[in-house]
Amino acid sequence: MEMSLRGRAGYPQAVQGSSTIITDVRRVLRTELLRDTCSAAGIARLFSMHRRTLSRHLRTRGLTFRQVANEVRFEIACELLENTDMALCQIAATLKYSEPSAFTRAFRRWCGQSPSEWRASHPHA
């Protein structure tokens, strides 16, 4: 069974019924998370708005910047685990985790499985 942040306790469904700003933020985050360590202020600047304005837009939809960023990180991690043979330490580094154990703890928090368990249950397509 595929695990996802959507519908889990503490992770509202960001995509379903979302506005353009949420979709745009998610799209920009996919690029920025892989390119550099990103912050709410940095992403807000890309949209020519203040960090608080971005936070307000997200809050009206029951989200925080951290929740959206974590959802995007989880999606990227799942794609890398399923579609590549990258080692967990490489995936952790790609997603800007300080060490593989930090990535493993975050991944387990997101879906209740370690990255290696998740990869074993989702063979390459």
C-alpha positions as CSV (number, residue, x, y, z in Angstrom):
1,M,0.0,0.0,0.0
2,E,1.5,3.4,-1.0
3,M,2.0,5.8,1.9
4,S,1.6,9.5,1.4
5,L,1.6,12.6,3.5
6,R,-1.8,13.5,2.2
7,G,-4.5,12.5,4.6
8,R,-2.0,11.6,7.4
9,A,-2.6,13.3,10.8
10,G,-0.9,16.6,10.8
11,Y,-0.5,16.8,7.1
12,P,-3.5,18.4,5.4
13,Q,-4.3,17.6,1.8
14,A,-2.4,20.4,0.1
15,V,-3.2,19.4,-3.5
16,Q,-6.9,18.6,-3.4
17,G,-8.8,21.8,-3.8
18,S,-5.7,23.9,-3.6
19,S,-5.3,27.3,-5.1
20,T,-2.8,28.4,-7.7
21,I,-0.4,29.8,-5.1
22,I,-0.1,26.4,-3.4
23,T,0.5,24.6,-6.7
24,D,3.1,27.3,-7.7
25,V,4.9,27.1,-4.3
26,R,5.1,23.3,-4.6
27,R,6.5,23.6,-8.2
28,V,9.1,26.1,-7.1
29,L,10.0,24.0,-4.0
30,R,10.7,21.0,-6.2
31,T,13.4,22.9,-7.9
32,E,14.7,24.9,-5.0
33,L,15.0,22.0,-2.6
34,L,17.3,20.2,-5.1
35,R,19.3,23.3,-5.9
36,D,19.9,24.9,-2.6
37,T,18.7,25.0,1.0
38,C,15.6,27.0,0.7
39,S,13.6,29.1,3.2
40,A,10.1,30.5,3.4
41,A,11.6,34.0,3.0
42,G,13.6,32.9,-0.1
43,I,10.6,31.3,-1.7
44,A,8.4,34.3,-0.9
45,R,11.0,36.6,-2.5
46,L,10.7,34.5,-5.7
47,F,7.0,35.3,-5.7
48,S,7.7,39.0,-5.0
49,M,6.0,38.9,-1.6
50,H,6.9,39.1,2.0
51,R,7.4,35.8,4.0
52,R,4.4,36.7,6.2
53,T,2.2,37.2,3.1
54,L,3.2,33.7,1.9
55,S,2.5,32.3,5.3
56,R,-0.9,34.0,5.4
57,H,-1.8,32.5,2.0
58,L,-0.8,29.0,3.2
59,R,-2.4,29.4,6.6
60,T,-5.8,30.2,5.0
61,R,-5.6,26.7,3.5
62,G,-4.6,25.1,6.8
63,L,-0.9,24.7,5.8
64,T,2.5,25.9,6.9
65,F,5.6,26.4,4.7
66,R,7.3,23.6,6.6
67,Q,4.4,21.2,5.9
68,V,4.4,22.0,2.1
69,A,8.2,21.7,2.0
70,N,8.1,18.3,3.8
71,E,5.4,17.0,1.4
72,V,7.6,18.0,-1.5
73,R,10.7,16.4,0.1
74,F,8.8,13.2,0.7
75,E,7.5,13.1,-2.9
76,I,11.1,13.7,-4.3
77,A,12.5,11.1,-1.9
78,C,9.9,8.5,-3.0
79,E,10.6,9.2,-6.7
80,L,14.4,8.8,-6.1
81,L,13.9,5.6,-4.1
82,E,11.6,4.1,-6.6
83,N,13.2,5.2,-9.9
84,T,16.9,5.2,-9.2
85,D,19.5,3.0,-7.6
86,M,20.9,5.9,-5.6
87,A,22.3,5.0,-2.2
88,L,20.4,6.4,0.8
89,C,23.3,8.7,1.7
90,Q,23.2,10.2,-1.8
91,I,19.4,10.8,-1.6
92,A,19.9,12.4,1.9
93,A,22.6,14.6,0.4
94,T,20.5,15.5,-2.6
95,L,17.7,16.6,-0.3
96,K,20.2,18.6,1.8
97,Y,20.0,16.5,5.0
98,S,23.0,16.9,7.3
99,E,23.4,13.1,7.5
100,P,21.7,9.9,6.3
101,S,20.2,9.2,9.8
102,A,18.4,12.6,9.7
103,F,16.9,11.7,6.4
104,T,15.9,8.2,7.7
105,R,14.2,9.7,10.8
106,A,12.3,12.3,8.7
107,F,11.2,9.6,6.2
108,R,10.0,7.3,9.0
109,R,8.0,10.2,10.4
110,W,6.4,10.9,7.1
111,C,5.3,7.4,6.2
112,G,6.0,5.0,9.1
113,Q,8.7,3.1,7.2
114,S,12.4,3.5,6.7
115,P,13.6,4.5,3.2
116,S,15.0,1.0,2.6
117,E,11.8,-0.7,3.7
118,W,9.8,1.7,1.5
119,R,12.2,1.0,-1.5
120,A,11.9,-2.8,-1.0
121,S,8.1,-2.6,-1.1
122,H,8.1,-0.3,-4.2
123,P,10.3,-2.1,-6.9
124,H,11.4,-0.2,-10.0
125,A,8.6,0.5,-12.5
